[in-house]
Amino acid sequence: MQFEIIGQITNIEIIAVENSINDLERLNKLYGKGRWRKLKGVAVVKRDDYTGKAELHWYEAHGIGKRGFKIKKYL
């Protein structure tokens, strides 16, 4: 599912850090070792069939950046 984030992500919260992340091994293999965190936030997203607010989840590590965005629910 392709989507575009429009504007900034707000209400950012940390969900999990390092060993609490289930996909930590996969993240280290794909993107390199880092201090990975799983975060959630709210942003306006644009898809073919929808434009509006959605809750997003993603992974982030210092020096690597944000990876693996997904829409968790529409608001």
N, CA, C and O of each residue as an XYZ file, in Angstrom:
300
protein
N       0.838     -1.163      0.000
C       0.000      0.000      0.000
C       0.893      1.240      0.000
O       1.601      1.504      0.972
N       0.856      1.982     -1.076
C       1.656      3.191     -1.214
C       0.880      4.378     -0.655
O      -0.320      4.517     -0.891
N       1.579      5.227      0.088
C       0.966      6.450      0.577
C       2.041      7.510      0.732
O       3.236      7.219      0.786
N       1.575      8.751      0.801
C       2.474      9.889      0.939
C       2.099     10.636      2.217
O       0.919     10.881      2.471
N       3.090     10.995      3.013
C       2.857     11.760      4.225
C       2.876     13.234      3.849
O       3.835     13.725      3.253
N       1.807     13.928      4.205
C       1.690     15.340      3.884
C       1.865     16.131      5.174
O       1.129     15.916      6.137
N       2.822     17.032      5.202
C       3.063     17.831      6.404
C       3.926     17.104      7.411
O       4.709     16.220      7.063
N       3.771     17.491      8.667
C       4.604     16.928      9.724
C       3.858     15.864     10.514
O       2.628     15.831     10.540
N       4.630     14.998     11.155
C       4.073     13.981     12.042
C       3.982     14.601     13.433
O       4.954     15.175     13.925
N       2.813     14.484     14.066
C       2.611     15.054     15.399
C       2.287     13.952     16.398
O       2.103     12.795     16.022
N       2.220     14.318     17.663
C       1.882     13.387     18.760
C       2.779     12.147     18.734
O       2.286     11.028     18.873
N       4.072     12.332     18.559
C       5.008     11.211     18.462
C       5.245     10.605     19.839
O       5.523     11.314     20.806
N       5.130      9.284     19.909
C       5.369      8.534     21.144
C       6.270      7.345     20.842
O       6.182      6.743     19.771
N       7.136      7.012     21.792
C       7.980      5.817     21.669
C       7.178      4.618     22.165
O       6.618      4.643     23.261
N       7.130      3.573     21.350
C       6.412      2.348     21.712
C       7.378      1.323     22.302
O       7.073      0.689     23.312
N       8.543      1.162     21.672
C       9.509      0.151     22.118
C      10.923      0.607     21.781
O      11.132      1.389     20.855
N      11.896      0.104     22.551
C      13.303      0.442     22.349
C      14.127     -0.840     22.365
O      13.884     -1.740     23.169
N      15.118     -0.908     21.452
C      16.113     -1.995     21.403
C      15.507     -3.395     21.529
O      14.786     -3.833     20.632
N      15.785     -4.093     22.614
C      15.410     -5.509     22.744
C      13.909     -5.745     22.849
O      13.462     -6.885     22.723
N      13.128     -4.708     23.074
C      11.670     -4.842     23.118
C      11.068     -4.933     21.722
O       9.888     -5.253     21.581
N      11.858     -4.656     20.692
C      11.387     -4.676     19.314
C      11.496     -6.092     18.764
O      12.569     -6.695     18.787
N      10.370     -6.622     18.265
C      10.353     -7.983     17.721
C      11.185     -8.109     16.451
O      11.785     -9.158     16.219
N      11.236     -7.067     15.623
C      11.929     -7.105     14.331
C      13.371     -6.612     14.405
O      13.941     -6.261     13.372
N      13.971     -6.575     15.573
C      15.308     -5.995     15.739
C      16.354     -6.686     14.860
O      17.184     -6.010     14.253
N      16.330     -7.988     14.783
C      17.302     -8.723     13.964
C      17.150     -8.368     12.480
O      18.143     -8.177     11.779
N      15.921     -8.282     12.015
C      15.653     -7.921     10.621
C      16.111     -6.489     10.330
O      16.699     -6.232      9.280
N      15.851     -5.572     11.236
C      16.274     -4.180     11.060
C      17.794     -4.069     10.976
O      18.323     -3.337     10.139
N      18.488     -4.791     11.839
C      19.952     -4.764     11.826
C      20.511     -5.331     10.529
O      21.510     -4.825     10.019
N      19.886     -6.370      9.989
C      20.343     -6.959      8.728
C      20.104     -6.022      7.552
O      20.990     -5.827      6.720
N      18.894     -5.436      7.481
C      18.525     -4.601      6.335
C      19.212     -3.235      6.329
O      19.705     -2.790      5.293
N      19.245     -2.580      7.474
C      19.673     -1.189      7.512
C      20.959     -0.938      8.297
O      21.527      0.151      8.209
N      21.423     -1.915      9.056
C      22.631     -1.750      9.846
C      22.304     -1.624     11.325
O      21.166     -1.354     11.709
N      23.323     -1.823     12.140
C      23.133     -1.769     13.586
C      22.959     -0.330     14.031
O      23.607      0.587     13.525
N      22.077     -0.162     14.979
C      21.799      1.156     15.525
C      20.943      1.014     16.762
O      20.518     -0.088     17.112
N      20.693      2.111     17.412
C      19.809      2.109     18.582
C      18.380      2.307     18.074
O      17.873      3.427     18.010
N      17.753      1.201     17.718
C      16.444      1.226     17.083
C      15.346      1.510     18.097
O      15.377      1.031     19.231
N      14.372      2.306     17.655
C      13.178      2.594     18.435
C      11.967      2.434     17.531
O      12.025      2.737     16.340
N      10.868      1.957     18.105
C       9.608      1.902     17.371
C       8.762      3.057     17.883
O       8.591      3.228     19.090
N       8.228      3.857     16.943
C       7.470      5.045     17.304
C       6.108      5.055     16.644
O       5.863      4.333     15.677
N       5.221      5.885     17.179
C       3.927      6.102     16.551
C       3.619      7.596     16.591
O       4.096      8.322     17.463
N       2.812      8.040     15.627
C       2.434      9.433     15.545
C       1.257      9.608     14.600
O       0.789      8.648     13.987
N       0.786     10.842     14.488
C      -0.371     11.154     13.648
C       0.063     12.099     12.543
O       0.806     13.049     12.789
N      -0.397     11.842     11.324
C      -0.079     12.703     10.186
C      -1.198     12.617      9.154
O      -2.007     11.690      9.159
N      -1.219     13.600      8.281
C      -2.142     13.560      7.147
C      -1.470     12.735      6.054
O      -0.325     12.994      5.684
N      -2.187     11.745      5.544
C      -1.649     10.878      4.500
C      -2.519     10.976      3.251
O      -3.710     11.281      3.320
N      -1.892     10.709      2.115
C      -2.608     10.735      0.838
C      -2.395      9.408      0.127
O      -1.264      8.984     -0.110
N      -3.499      8.766     -0.204
C      -3.503      7.552     -1.013
C      -4.417      7.775     -2.191
O      -5.045      8.828     -2.299
N      -4.503      6.801     -3.077
C      -5.405      6.915     -4.232
C      -6.852      7.096     -3.798
O      -7.591      7.880     -4.394
N      -7.258      6.367     -2.752
C      -8.659      6.363     -2.346
C      -8.943      7.102     -1.047
O     -10.086      7.103     -0.590
N      -7.934      7.736     -0.431
C      -8.132      8.367      0.879
C      -7.133      9.496      1.082
O      -5.959      9.364      0.736
N      -7.598     10.600      1.641
C      -6.729     11.670      2.095
C      -7.270     12.135      3.434
O      -8.409     12.595      3.519
N      -6.469     12.021      4.475
C      -6.904     12.418      5.812
C      -5.902     11.987      6.859
O      -4.809     11.520      6.539
N      -6.287     12.148      8.125
C      -5.403     11.812      9.234
C      -5.334     10.302      9.438
O      -6.305      9.573      9.241
N      -4.152      9.871      9.838
C      -3.949      8.452     10.130
C      -2.893      8.312     11.211
O      -2.016      9.163     11.359
N      -2.990      7.219     11.966
C      -1.946      6.886     12.937
C      -0.899      6.049     12.219
O      -1.219      5.036     11.597
N       0.346      6.477     12.307
C       1.455      5.794     11.652
C       2.351      5.129     12.677
O       2.495      5.624     13.794
N       2.953      4.011     12.306
C       3.993      3.355     13.094
C       5.226      3.238     12.214
O       5.108      3.011     11.010
N       6.424      3.393     12.809
C       7.667      3.268     12.060
C       8.817      2.984     13.012
O       8.675      3.067     14.232
N       9.966      2.644     12.421
C      11.197      2.414     13.174
C      12.169      3.547     12.874
O      12.148      4.129     11.789
N      13.028      3.853     13.857
C      13.976      4.940     13.674
C      15.243      4.641     14.467
O      15.183      4.124     15.583
N      16.389      4.973     13.878
C      17.671      4.830     14.562
C      18.528      6.046     14.224
O      18.490      6.547     13.100
N      19.290      6.511     15.187
C      20.168      7.657     14.989
C      21.208      7.327     13.919
O      21.847      6.277     13.978
N      21.378      8.208     12.954
C      22.333      7.997     11.878
C      21.792      7.175     10.725
O      22.397      7.143      9.653
N      20.667      6.513     10.922
C      20.062      5.693      9.873
C      18.778      6.350      9.378
O      18.529      6.381      8.173
N      17.975      6.865     10.271
C      16.751      7.567      9.905
C      15.501      6.745     10.129
O      15.525      5.707     10.790
N      14.407      7.232      9.565
C      13.096      6.601      9.715
C      12.915      5.549      8.636
O      13.206      5.789      7.464
N      12.432      4.380      9.038
C      12.231      3.266      8.106
C      10.941      2.519      8.450
O      10.513      2.493      9.604
N      10.337      1.920      7.444
C       9.220      0.995      7.647
C       7.927      1.645      8.086
O       7.276      1.151      9.006
N       7.534      2.741      7.453
C       6.267      3.383      7.789
C       5.095      2.481      7.435
O       5.103      1.822      6.395
N       4.087      2.452      8.301
C       2.839      1.780      7.968
C       1.680      2.479      8.655
O       1.823      3.045      9.739
N       0.539      2.428      8.005
C      -0.675      3.026      8.558
C      -1.303      1.997      9.486
O      -1.598      0.876      9.072
N      -1.505      2.380     10.738
C      -2.131      1.485     11.696
C      -3.641      1.655     11.711
O      -4.382      0.672     11.718
N      -4.105      2.925     11.715
C      -5.553      3.155     11.636
C      -5.824      4.556     11.123
O      -4.994      5.457     11.251
N      -6.998      4.720     10.541
C      -7.435      6.012     10.026
C      -8.235      6.722     11.103
O      -9.023      6.104     11.819
N      -8.024      8.034     11.209
C      -8.693      8.803     12.266
C      -9.762      9.711     11.694
O     -10.425     10.431     12.441
